[in-house]
C-alpha cells in the first residue's frame, strides 16, 4: 500500500494533490491543514473517506475505492495545547478509517494525524500520539494500524521510538527531512507510526507550495508467521551544529 501524507499548509498546496495521486499511483492519501469544507468527493482515482468537521485547519483521508472498502470512519479530539485553546486551529487532530483490502480481505486502520505545534511541549505531543493509538485500537481491536501525518516532532525522535516500542508501535522516518524552509526550525516533522505492519519505505517528495514536503509510505502485511519488518529509516541520535538551536518547547 502506498500512502501519501501531506500537510498542505492552510490549503496552499491542495492544487497539487490530484497530480501527485495519479502520478505516484497512491492507494490512500492522508491530508493535514486542508480546508475541509471545500474538499471534493474525489481526488483523481481516490474518494473521500472522511474529514474533520470542526477544524479551521482540517484533516482528511482519501482511499482508492477499487482496491479498498471503507467500513467505519471517525474524527477525534485529542488533548489541547494552549495554542489550540487560544487560536482554535484544530478541535480534531485525528481522523481514522477502518478499511479492507479487496484483493486479500485483510482489514486495517489508516489514520491522518496532526500534533500540536512547536509552541507546545514534546510531552504533550507524546500524550497526543499515545491517545491516538488507543483510539485506533478501539476503532479496530487487534488490527494493523498505520498513522501518518505532521507529528511536529523534529528532535528527540530516538527517545520517542524507544517509548512507542514498549507499546508495540514502530516509528518510520523518511529518507530526508520534510521541513527545511527555515534555517532554525527544520527536520523530520512528517513520518509514520505503525503496528502489525511492515514499513518498506518512506520517501520525501520535492518541495511544493507547502512549507512541508509530502511523504509516501510504502507498507505491507507481514506474511503469516513472520514478524513485521521496518526497512525505512528509524530515528537516530541527532547531533546539532554549534549554530543550530533547539526550539525551547522541545527541550
Rosetta blueprint (number, residue, H / E / L):
1 X L
2 X E
3 X E
4 X E
5 X E
6 X E
7 X E
8 X L
9 X L
10 X L
11 X L
12 X L
13 X L
14 X H
15 X H
16 X H
17 X H
18 X H
19 X H
20 X H
21 X H
22 X H
23 X H
24 X L
25 X L
26 X L
27 X L
28 X E
29 X E
30 X E
31 X E
32 X E
33 X E
34 X E
35 X L
36 X H
37 X H
38 X H
39 X L
40 X L
41 X L
42 X E
43 X E
44 X L
45 X L
46 X E
47 X E
48 X E
49 X E
50 X E
51 X E
52 X L
53 X L
54 X L
55 X L
56 X L
57 X L
58 X E
59 X E
60 X E
61 X E
62 X E
63 X E
64 X E
65 X L
66 X L
67 X L
68 X E
69 X E
70 X E
71 X E
72 X E
73 X E
74 X E
75 X E
76 X E
77 X L
78 X L
79 X L
80 X L
81 X L
82 X H
83 X H
84 X H
85 X H
86 X H
87 X H
88 X L
89 X L
90 X L
91 X L
92 X L
93 X L
94 X E
95 X E
96 X E
97 X E
98 X E
99 X E
100 X E
101 X E
102 X L
103 X L
104 X L
105 X L
106 X L
107 X E
108 X E
109 X E
110 X E
111 X E
112 X E
113 X E
114 X E
115 X L
116 X L
117 X L
118 X L
119 X L
120 X L
121 X L
122 X H
123 X H
124 X H
125 X H
126 X H
127 X H
128 X H
129 X H
130 X H
131 X H
132 X H
133 X H
134 X H
135 X H
136 X H
137 X H
138 X H
139 X H
140 X L
141 X L
142 X L
143 X L
144 X E
145 X E
146 X E
147 X E
148 X E
149 X E
150 X E
151 X L
152 X L
153 X L
154 X L
155 X L
156 X L
157 X H
158 X H
159 X H
160 X H
161 X H
162 X H
163 X H
164 X H
165 X H
166 X L
167 X L
168 X L
169 X L
170 X E
171 X E
172 X E
173 X E
174 X L
175 X L
176 X L
177 X L
178 X L
179 X E
180 X L
181 X L
182 X L
183 X L
184 X L
185 X L
186 X L
187 X E
188 X L
189 X L
190 X E
191 X E
192 X E
193 X E
194 X E
195 X E
196 X L
197 X L
198 X E
199 X E
200 X E
201 X E
202 X E
203 X E
204 X E
205 X L
206 X L
207 X L
208 X L
209 X L
210 X L
211 X L
212 X L
213 X L
214 X L
215 X E
216 X E
217 X E
218 X E
219 X E
220 X E
221 X L
222 X L
223 X L
224 X L
225 X L
226 X L
227 X L
228 X L
229 X L
230 X E
231 X L
232 X L
233 X E
234 X L
235 X L
236 X L
237 X L
238 X L
239 X L
240 X L
241 X L
242 X L
243 X L
244 X L
245 X L
246 X L
247 X L
248 X H
249 X H
250 X H
251 X L
